[in-house]
Structure formats: structure tokens, C-alpha cells
């Protein structure tokens, strides 16, 4: 996988990402998050820091009524259970019926048969975006259980490019693969997002949080989910880069990451954004 030369397509990412961010800040989309216990705090604070409104609603009794007010849905299967799975499916079905975008984070999809089947069932409900690490995307593409490191990936993002393209074509979803270089594909186009820092891997739930940011951006522009996904990944990575400049370790990086998202300005985004078309 090689980087293509930068051109007009690369140069247009700054204005596109800035428009998405400013629109989120202006309109504060309501994002329903069905997510794991570990990620709720960072996910909610990530959404709040960019101006979106998080709602951690997962009760079956509330979903039909509450979903009418949301602009997008996020489903994260991190702490999956039989009790929560019906709520996930109902929320996804409702979002699809209402024509609202929804994003799936298939945490540790290949770790167990129960988890893999749940994720495959959710994919049948047509997520707008699927965001996972290399191992998760490969497991979904093959629909198979394999050796797992839990939520950590055994594969680089670049190892999963073909799996991501295949999954995107089968599911009609945008597929994003997190890694040193994040990969985004619609099955045909493939881009790489080069923002971020390695220490973000030492802060739990950063992957979950960036998926929430994707949901907020897709809520603003669901017809351009490919561009919204790439922009969200880049913006989150930029915030990590800025945060690392003053952080002393993972704990302070977490704090400065949120502050950097909140204070991100146009010039900084334009200067730091790193999104490049990729070719095989």
C-alpha cells in the first residue's frame, strides 16, 4: 500500500473537516450511544468537547420514543451481553427505518462466537459506518473467530485493507480501520489518515471515543459518510498530537486530548490535517 501524490483532493480536506466541525458546534446533534461501561465517560466528554450532545440510552422501553429526537446512533459492543443485544438491534432497526445514520464499533468481534454472531447480525441492519481495528475488520470480513488479544489488534491497519474493502462492498457501509495510519474505504476509494500519536493507545476507550466523533460528523452530513469519517479520524488524531506536546503521560494526555478538541481552531486544523489517497 503506497501513498499517492498530494493534489487537489488532499488540499480540500481542511475546508471539509472545518465545515463539519463548525456545523457540529453550531447545531449540537444528539447522538444516542449504546456503549460499554469502560468508554462512557470519555465518549461523552469527546462529544461534548466538539459541541455534540451525548445520550447513553439503552433501555428497550425508551428506544422507540427517544429515537425520534436523535440525529445519529452509535453501537459499541465492548461489554456485550444478552440483556443489551436486543436494545442494540432495536435501535439499529429504528435508525434504519427513520433514515438516520448509525455507526458500529465491533469491539473484539472475532474473540468469541457469540460476539461475532452479534456483530454480523448488526451488520445486516445496515450501519452507515463500521469502525474497528485491523483484527476486528478481518474477523468480520471472514466471518470467523480467531486468535484474539481482546480489544487490542494483532494486525496493523494496512494488513486489513483488502478485508476492509471486501466488507465495505458486502455491507454497503463505509469501513474505517484504526492503526498507525487509519484506513477509510467505501470498497473502491481508499484513503489513509496519518494523524495521531502512539500514546493514545495507552488511554483506554480512545478508539470508542473516535467512533462517537464519527457518528457526530456523519449526523451532520450523512450523504458524505466517507468524507465525514475521514475528517473525524483526522481531527481526533490532531487533538492527540496537540495534547501530547504538553502531556506528561497517558493520564494527562486524556485531559489534554479533550481540551484540544474543544479549542481546535481553523488554522491549526488546516496546518496539521493529514489525509492522503492510497493506492495498492
C-alpha positions as CSV (number, residue, x, y, z in Angstrom):
1,X,0.0,0.0,0.0
2,X,1.6,3.3,-1.1
3,X,0.7,6.9,-0.6
4,X,-0.5,8.7,-3.8
5,X,0.9,12.1,-4.5
6,X,-0.8,15.0,-2.8
7,X,-3.0,17.1,-5.1
8,X,-6.3,19.0,-5.1
9,X,-8.1,16.1,-3.4
10,X,-5.7,16.3,-0.4
11,X,-5.9,20.1,-0.3
12,X,-9.7,20.0,0.0
13,X,-9.7,18.0,3.3
14,X,-9.0,21.0,5.5
15,X,-12.1,23.1,4.5
16,X,-14.3,20.0,4.5
17,X,-13.2,19.0,8.0
18,X,-13.5,22.5,9.3
19,X,-17.1,22.8,7.9
20,X,-18.1,19.6,9.6
21,X,-16.6,20.7,13.0
22,X,-18.2,24.2,12.9
23,X,-21.5,22.7,11.9
24,X,-21.4,20.3,14.9
25,X,-20.6,23.2,17.1
26,X,-23.5,25.2,15.8
27,X,-26.2,22.6,15.7
28,X,-25.2,20.2,18.6
29,X,-26.5,17.0,17.1
30,X,-28.0,14.5,19.6
31,X,-26.1,11.2,19.4
32,X,-27.5,8.1,21.1
33,X,-24.7,6.0,22.4
34,X,-25.1,2.3,23.3
35,X,-21.7,1.6,24.5
36,X,-19.6,-0.3,27.0
37,X,-19.1,0.8,30.6
38,X,-15.4,1.5,30.2
39,X,-15.9,4.1,27.4
40,X,-19.0,6.0,28.5
41,X,-17.1,8.8,30.3
42,X,-14.5,9.6,27.6
43,X,-17.1,9.1,24.8
44,X,-19.5,11.6,26.3
45,X,-16.7,14.1,27.0
46,X,-15.4,13.8,23.5
47,X,-18.8,14.5,22.0
48,X,-19.4,17.4,24.4
49,X,-15.9,18.9,23.6
50,X,-16.8,19.3,19.9
51,X,-20.3,20.6,20.7
52,X,-22.4,17.5,20.2
53,X,-24.9,16.2,22.7
54,X,-24.4,12.6,24.0
55,X,-27.2,10.4,25.3
56,X,-26.4,7.0,26.8
57,X,-29.8,5.4,26.3
58,X,-30.1,1.7,26.0
59,X,-33.4,0.7,27.6
60,X,-35.8,-1.2,25.3
61,X,-38.6,0.7,26.9
62,X,-37.2,4.1,26.0
63,X,-35.8,3.5,22.5
64,X,-39.0,3.8,20.3
65,X,-39.8,7.2,21.9
66,X,-36.4,8.6,22.4
67,X,-35.0,7.7,18.9
68,X,-37.3,10.3,17.3
69,X,-35.2,13.1,18.8
70,X,-31.7,11.8,17.8
71,X,-29.6,12.7,14.8
72,X,-27.4,9.6,14.8
73,X,-26.8,6.3,16.7
74,X,-23.6,4.7,17.9
75,X,-23.5,1.0,18.9
76,X,-20.3,-0.3,20.6
77,X,-20.3,-4.0,21.6
78,X,-17.5,-3.7,24.1
79,X,-19.3,-5.1,27.1
80,X,-21.8,-7.2,25.1
81,X,-24.5,-9.2,26.9
82,X,-27.7,-10.9,26.2
83,X,-29.5,-8.1,28.1
84,X,-28.1,-5.3,25.9
85,X,-28.2,-7.0,22.5
86,X,-32.0,-6.6,21.9
87,X,-31.6,-2.9,22.6
88,X,-28.8,-2.6,20.1
89,X,-30.8,-4.4,17.4
90,X,-34.0,-2.4,18.1
91,X,-32.0,0.9,18.0
92,X,-30.3,-0.1,14.7
93,X,-33.6,-1.1,13.1
94,X,-35.2,2.1,14.2
95,X,-32.4,4.2,12.9
96,X,-32.5,2.5,9.6
97,X,-36.3,2.8,9.3
98,X,-36.1,6.5,10.2
99,X,-33.3,7.1,7.6
100,X,-30.8,8.2,10.3
101,X,-27.1,7.2,10.2
102,X,-25.7,4.8,12.6
103,X,-22.2,3.6,13.4
104,X,-21.0,0.2,14.6
105,X,-17.9,-0.4,16.7
106,X,-17.4,-4.2,16.6
107,X,-15.1,-4.5,19.6
108,X,-13.2,-7.8,19.7
109,X,-15.5,-9.1,17.0
110,X,-13.5,-12.3,16.5
111,X,-12.9,-13.1,20.1
112,X,-16.0,-15.4,20.6
113,X,-18.7,-17.0,18.5
114,X,-21.4,-15.1,20.4
115,X,-19.7,-11.7,19.8
116,X,-19.1,-12.5,16.1
117,X,-22.7,-13.5,15.5
118,X,-24.0,-10.4,17.3
119,X,-21.8,-8.2,15.1
120,X,-22.8,-10.0,11.9
121,X,-26.5,-9.7,12.9
122,X,-26.0,-5.9,13.4
123,X,-24.3,-5.5,10.1
124,X,-27.4,-7.0,8.5
125,X,-29.2,-3.9,9.8
126,X,-27.1,-1.6,7.5
127,X,-24.7,0.5,9.5
128,X,-23.6,3.7,7.8
129,X,-20.1,3.2,9.1
130,X,-18.2,0.3,10.7
131,X,-15.0,1.4,12.6
132,X,-12.7,-1.2,14.1
133,X,-9.1,-2.2,14.4
134,X,-7.3,-4.5,11.9
135,X,-8.2,-7.7,13.7
136,X,-11.8,-6.8,14.1
137,X,-12.3,-5.9,10.5
138,X,-10.5,-9.1,9.3
139,X,-12.7,-11.2,11.5
140,X,-15.9,-9.5,10.2
141,X,-14.7,-9.9,6.6
142,X,-14.1,-13.6,7.0
143,X,-17.0,-14.1,9.5
144,X,-14.7,-16.2,11.6
145,X,-13.4,-16.4,15.1
146,X,-9.6,-16.4,15.5
147,X,-6.8,-15.8,18.0
148,X,-7.6,-12.6,20.0
149,X,-5.9,-10.1,22.2
150,X,-9.2,-8.9,23.4
151,X,-9.8,-5.3,22.4
152,X,-6.2,-4.9,21.1
153,X,-5.4,-5.6,17.5
154,X,-3.0,-8.4,16.3
155,X,-2.8,-6.7,12.9
156,X,-1.7,-3.4,11.5
157,X,-4.4,-1.3,9.8
158,X,-2.6,-1.8,6.5
159,X,-2.9,-5.6,6.9
160,X,-6.7,-5.2,6.7
161,X,-7.1,-3.0,3.6
162,X,-8.4,-5.8,1.4
163,X,-10.6,-7.1,4.2
164,X,-12.0,-3.6,4.7
165,X,-12.7,-3.1,1.0
166,X,-14.5,-6.5,0.9
167,X,-16.5,-5.8,4.0
168,X,-17.5,-2.3,2.6
169,X,-18.8,-3.9,-0.6
170,X,-20.7,-6.6,1.1
171,X,-22.3,-4.4,3.8
172,X,-22.6,-1.2,1.7
173,X,-21.0,0.6,4.7
174,X,-18.0,2.9,5.0
175,X,-15.3,0.9,6.7
176,X,-12.6,2.5,8.9
177,X,-9.6,0.6,10.3
178,X,-7.7,2.2,13.1
179,X,-4.0,1.9,13.3
180,X,-0.7,3.9,13.0
181,X,-2.3,5.1,9.7
182,X,-6.1,4.9,9.8
183,X,-7.7,3.4,6.7
184,X,-11.1,4.5,5.3
185,X,-12.8,2.8,2.4
186,X,-16.1,2.6,0.6
187,X,-15.0,-0.5,-1.2
188,X,-13.4,1.4,-4.1
189,X,-11.8,4.5,-2.7
190,X,-9.1,4.0,-0.1
191,X,-7.6,6.8,2.0
192,X,-5.1,7.0,4.8
193,X,-5.3,9.3,7.8
194,X,-1.9,9.9,9.3
195,X,-2.8,12.0,12.3
196,X,-2.5,10.7,15.9
197,X,0.2,9.6,18.4
198,X,1.2,6.2,19.7
199,X,0.5,7.1,23.3
200,X,-3.2,7.3,22.5
201,X,-3.2,3.5,22.6
202,X,-2.3,3.8,26.3
203,X,-5.5,5.7,27.1
204,X,-8.5,3.3,27.3
205,X,-11.5,4.0,25.1
206,X,-9.8,6.4,22.6
207,X,-11.0,4.1,19.8
208,X,-14.5,4.1,21.2
209,X,-14.4,7.9,21.5
210,X,-13.3,8.5,18.0
211,X,-16.2,6.3,16.8
212,X,-18.5,8.6,18.6
213,X,-16.9,11.5,16.9
214,X,-17.5,9.8,13.5
215,X,-21.2,9.4,14.5
216,X,-21.4,13.2,15.2
217,X,-19.8,14.1,11.9
218,X,-21.9,11.6,9.9
219,X,-25.0,13.0,11.6
220,X,-24.2,16.4,10.1
221,X,-23.5,15.1,6.6
222,X,-24.9,11.5,6.2
223,X,-24.7,11.7,2.4
224,X,-21.0,12.1,2.5
225,X,-20.2,9.5,5.2
226,X,-16.8,8.6,3.6
227,X,-15.6,12.2,4.0
228,X,-17.2,12.7,7.4
229,X,-15.4,9.5,8.7
230,X,-12.0,10.5,7.5
231,X,-12.4,14.1,8.8
232,X,-13.4,12.8,12.3
233,X,-10.4,10.4,12.4
234,X,-8.0,13.2,11.4
235,X,-9.5,15.7,13.8
236,X,-9.3,13.3,16.7
237,X,-5.7,12.5,15.8
238,X,-4.7,16.2,15.6
239,X,-6.1,16.7,19.1
240,X,-3.9,13.8,20.3
241,X,-0.9,15.4,18.7
242,X,-1.5,18.7,20.3
243,X,-2.3,17.1,23.7
244,X,1.0,15.1,23.6
245,X,3.0,18.3,23.3
246,X,2.1,19.2,26.9
247,X,1.2,15.8,28.4
248,X,3.4,14.0,30.8
249,X,1.9,10.6,30.3
250,X,-1.4,8.8,29.3
251,X,-3.5,10.3,32.1
252,X,-2.6,13.9,31.3
253,X,-2.9,13.1,27.5
254,X,-6.5,12.1,28.1
255,X,-7.2,15.5,29.7
256,X,-5.3,17.5,27.1
257,X,-7.0,15.5,24.3
258,X,-10.4,16.7,25.4
259,X,-9.2,20.3,25.8
260,X,-7.6,20.2,22.4
261,X,-10.8,19.0,20.7
262,X,-12.6,21.8,22.5
263,X,-10.2,24.5,21.4
264,X,-9.2,23.4,17.9
265,X,-9.1,26.3,15.5
266,X,-9.2,26.6,11.7
267,X,-5.5,27.4,11.2
268,X,-4.3,24.5,13.3
269,X,-6.6,22.1,11.6
270,X,-5.6,23.2,8.1
271,X,-1.9,23.0,9.0
272,X,-2.0,19.6,10.6
273,X,-4.6,17.6,8.7
274,X,-3.0,14.6,7.0
275,X,-5.4,12.7,4.8
276,X,-3.9,11.0,1.7
277,X,-5.4,8.8,-1.1
278,X,-3.8,5.4,-1.1
279,X,-3.1,3.0,-4.0
280,X,-2.3,-0.7,-3.8
